[in-house]
């Protein structure tokens, strides 16, 4: 009788069909040839359309707006924060002194890193780093199979998000809180934003970027971002 250890050694080893290996096998080969993940760096000098005097003129104009004209803030919490920081408040209009603005700008880092669920897809914002993302807010959808432009649906929006996930050139996805490519217009805006963020989150290991789109949708986006980090 053969030794059981020899029989076990000769038996073919079973391969896993789940996890990352299983997903890779089901996806098949690479759809398109791409360069490896590597967000590009700008090797050229920034364009300088104005000389030092022109830049200073714009700065002085901006300071005059902030100090004398003011900016309307429609969020009561923001007004309270700015009042505690020493800004002058008249109704919903905030007036900022140039010393305050200069101090706040000095606190901003020259560059910072944003890390998504997959740390290998972390991106650096600032310096010579160039970042590209998919376009946001187009209301309609078109592909070669349809042959015509139609109002975007949730399923079509998800297809476009999957398409952006294919390309290594896109280090972030727009948007977490607002609209994105082919956003589904048959949904009300608040619910649409939640479903949008959910579609972006599924299967995507890159960073999700958001922008101001109203308190309700920004709140939806912040909540989805919180879930993203759990």
KOLBAVEX-96018 format. One record per residue (C-alpha): residue in three letters; x, y, z. Coordinates in steps of 0.5 Angstrom, whole numbers, padded with zeros to 4 digits, always signed. Layout:
BEGIN
ALAXYZ...
This chain:
BEGIN
UNK+0000+0000+0000UNK+0003+0007-0002UNK+0004+0011+0004UNK-0001+0016+0005UNK+0003+0022+0005UNK+0006+0020-0002UNK-0001+0020-0005UNK-0003+0027-0002UNK+0004+0030-0005UNK+0002+0027-0012UNK-0005+0030-0012UNK-0006+0036-0015UNK-0007+0042-0011UNK-0014+0046-0011UNK-0014+0053-0013UNK-0018+0058-0010UNK-0024+0061-0014UNK-0025+0067-0009UNK-0022+0073-0007UNK-0017+0078-0011UNK-0015+0071-0015UNK-0022+0069-0017UNK-0024+0076-0019UNK-0018+0077-0024UNK-0019+0070-0027UNK-0027+0072-0028UNK-0024+0079-0031UNK-0020+0076-0036UNK-0014+0079-0040UNK-0013+0087-0040UNK-0018+0091-0044UNK-0013+0096-0046UNK-0005+0097-0045UNK-0004+0102-0040UNK+0002+0105-0037UNK+0003+0103-0029UNK+0000+0107-0024UNK+0004+0114-0023UNK+0001+0120-0022UNK+0005+0125-0027UNK+0010+0131-0024UNK+0010+0137-0028UNK+0017+0138-0030UNK+0016+0145-0033UNK+0016+0152-0030UNK+0009+0155-0028UNK+0006+0160-0033UNK+0007+0167-0031UNK+0002+0171-0035UNK+0003+0177-0030UNK+0009+0180-0027UNK+0010+0182-0020UNK+0006+0188-0020UNK+0000+0185-0024UNK+0000+0180-0018UNK+0001+0185-0013UNK-0005+0189-0016UNK-0010+0183-0016UNK-0008+0181-0009UNK-0009+0188-0007UNK-0016+0188-0010UNK-0018+0181-0007UNK-0016+0184+0000UNK-0020+0190-0001UNK-0026+0186-0003UNK-0025+0182+0004UNK-0024+0188+0008UNK-0029+0193+0005UNK-0034+0189+0001UNK-0035+0183+0005UNK-0037+0176+0003UNK-0044+0173+0004UNK-0044+0167+0008UNK-0051+0163+0009UNK-0049+0158+0014UNK-0050+0160+0021UNK-0045+0155+0024UNK-0040+0158+0019UNK-0042+0165+0021UNK-0041+0163+0029UNK-0034+0160+0027UNK-0032+0167+0024UNK-0034+0171+0029UNK-0030+0167+0034UNK-0024+0168+0030UNK-0025+0176+0030UNK-0028+0177+0024UNK-0033+0183+0023UNK-0040+0180+0022UNK-0046+0184+0019UNK-0052+0180+0018UNK-0050+0175+0014UNK-0044+0179+0011UNK-0037+0177+0013UNK-0031+0182+0013UNK-0024+0179+0014UNK-0018+0184+0015UNK-0012+0182+0011UNK-0008+0180+0017UNK-0013+0175+0019UNK-0013+0172+0012UNK-0005+0172+0012UNK-0005+0168+0018UNK-0010+0163+0015UNK-0006+0162+0009UNK+0000+0161+0013UNK-0003+0155+0016UNK-0004+0152+0009UNK+0001+0147+0007UNK+0005+0147+0001UNK+0003+0140-0001UNK-0001+0134+0003UNK-0003+0127+0002UNK-0010+0124+0001UNK-0010+0116+0002UNK-0016+0112+0000UNK-0018+0105+0002UNK-0012+0102-0002UNK-0006+0106+0000UNK-0003+0104-0006UNK-0007+0109-0009UNK-0005+0115-0005UNK-0004+0122-0008UNK+0000+0128-0007UNK-0004+0135-0008UNK+0001+0141-0009UNK+0008+0142-0011UNK+0009+0139-0018UNK+0004+0134-0018UNK-0001+0134-0023UNK-0008+0130-0022UNK-0013+0128-0027UNK-0021+0126-0025UNK-0027+0125-0029UNK-0031+0130-0031UNK-0037+0132-0027UNK-0044+0134-0028UNK-0046+0132-0035UNK-0054+0131-0035UNK-0054+0126-0041UNK-0051+0119-0043UNK-0049+0117-0050UNK-0046+0111-0052UNK-0045+0107-0059UNK-0050+0102-0057UNK-0055+0107-0056UNK-0053+0112-0062UNK-0057+0117-0059UNK-0056+0122-0053UNK-0061+0121-0047UNK-0062+0123-0040UNK-0058+0119-0035UNK-0060+0114-0031UNK-0057+0111-0025UNK-0055+0104-0029UNK-0052+0109-0034UNK-0048+0113-0029UNK-0045+0107-0026UNK-0043+0104-0032UNK-0039+0111-0033UNK-0036+0110-0026UNK-0034+0103-0028UNK-0031+0106-0034UNK-0027+0111-0031UNK-0024+0106-0026UNK-0021+0103-0032UNK-0016+0108-0033UNK-0010+0109-0029UNK-0009+0116-0031UNK-0015+0118-0026UNK-0013+0118-0019UNK-0019+0121-0016UNK-0027+0120-0018UNK-0031+0126-0018UNK-0036+0127-0014UNK-0037+0124-0007UNK-0043+0129-0005UNK-0045+0132-0012UNK-0046+0130-0019UNK-0042+0126-0023UNK-0042+0124-0030UNK-0049+0122-0033UNK-0052+0123-0026UNK-0059+0120-0025UNK-0064+0125-0026UNK-0070+0121-0025UNK-0068+0121-0017UNK-0069+0127-0013UNK-0063+0131-0011UNK-0061+0129-0004UNK-0063+0121-0005UNK-0059+0122-0012UNK-0053+0124-0008UNK-0053+0118-0004UNK-0054+0113-0009UNK-0048+0117-0013UNK-0044+0116-0007UNK-0046+0109-0006UNK-0044+0107-0014UNK-0037+0111-0013UNK-0036+0107-0007UNK-0037+0100-0010UNK-0031+0097-0013UNK-0027+0103-0013UNK-0020+0103-0009UNK-0019+0110-0011UNK-0020+0117-0008UNK-0027+0120-0008UNK-0027+0128-0009UNK-0033+0132-0007UNK-0035+0139-0008UNK-0040+0144-0005UNK-0047+0143-0007UNK-0051+0145-0002UNK-0052+0143+0006UNK-0056+0137+0004UNK-0052+0134-0001UNK-0045+0136+0002UNK-0048+0132+0009UNK-0049+0126+0005UNK-0042+0126+0002UNK-0039+0127+0009UNK-0043+0121+0011UNK-0041+0117+0006UNK-0034+0119+0006UNK-0034+0117+0014UNK-0037+0110+0012UNK-0031+0110+0007UNK-0026+0110+0013UNK-0029+0105+0017
